[in-house]
């Protein structure tokens, strides 16, 4: 039997009360790292094997976009056509055609990037190893290095819906910005220590993360 095992995904249509298994057809060795949907039909999955997979039918079928020899860690579907993916060695890729084609951008860092977050098609951040944080205000045309105030590996970034308050999380660390990401300060959170690996953060309102 030469059939190779495939990776599965799970889908909910009731706000997470129940989940249904979806076979992706993606080879299991191509480890899936991040998923992002623009709406109920159109989504991306980023993988360690250099592929970004796209669906236009809610995950029933996935198409392999063999992008580059890059271990991708995070992907975001920002608008109906635009998306971004980041990964090893400071890799940043952008699509402007719903994931069919991807072009590499100059990130100005060689650090591994673990998370990407865009407020809109122009303004976004990516974070990664060594406390690196980069920012763009022109859709990735230019990325600039910021100062996160920490040296630990960062694994998640998010901003509130006004774009003023941001949170970075990572290996035993939480940092906050209150000026749109211009400056960051590490903050103490009860129960979070060096042994705590935080992989993601999100806001559900202006103040709640």
Rosetta blueprint (number, residue, H / E / L):
1 X L
2 X L
3 X L
4 X L
5 X L
6 X E
7 X E
8 X E
9 X E
10 X E
11 X E
12 X L
13 X L
14 X L
15 X L
16 X L
17 X L
18 X L
19 X L
20 X E
21 X E
22 X E
23 X E
24 X E
25 X E
26 X E
27 X E
28 X L
29 X L
30 X L
31 X L
32 X E
33 X E
34 X E
35 X E
36 X E
37 X E
38 X L
39 X L
40 X L
41 X L
42 X L
43 X E
44 X E
45 X E
46 X E
47 X E
48 X L
49 X L
50 X L
51 X E
52 X E
53 X E
54 X E
55 X E
56 X L
57 X L
58 X L
59 X L
60 X L
61 X L
62 X L
63 X E
64 X E
65 X E
66 X E
67 X L
68 X L
69 X L
70 X L
71 X L
72 X E
73 X E
74 X E
75 X E
76 X E
77 X E
78 X L
79 X L
80 X L
81 X L
82 X L
83 X E
84 X E
85 X E
86 X E
87 X E
88 X H
89 X H
90 X H
91 X L
92 X E
93 X E
94 X E
95 X E
96 X L
97 X L
98 X L
99 X L
100 X L
101 X L
102 X L
103 X E
104 X E
105 X E
106 X L
107 X L
108 X L
109 X L
110 X L
111 X L
112 X L
113 X E
114 X E
115 X E
116 X E
117 X E
118 X E
119 X L
120 X L
121 X L
122 X L
123 X L
124 X E
125 X E
126 X E
127 X E
128 X E
129 X H
130 X H
131 X H
132 X L
133 X E
134 X E
135 X E
136 X E
137 X L
138 X L
139 X L
140 X L
141 X L
142 X L
143 X L
144 X E
145 X E
146 X L
147 X L
148 X L
149 X L
150 X L
151 X L
152 X L
153 X L
154 X E
155 X E
156 X E
157 X E
158 X E
159 X E
160 X L
161 X L
162 X L
163 X L
164 X L
165 X L
166 X E
167 X E
168 X E
169 X E
170 X E
171 X E
172 X L
173 X L
174 X E
175 X E
176 X E
177 X E
178 X L
179 X L
180 X L
181 X L
182 X L
183 X L
184 X L
185 X E
186 X E
187 X L
188 X L
189 X L
190 X L
191 X L
192 X L
193 X L
194 X L
195 X L
196 X L
197 X E
198 X L
199 X L
200 X L
201 X L
202 X L
203 X L
204 X L
205 X L
206 X L
207 X L
208 X L
209 X L
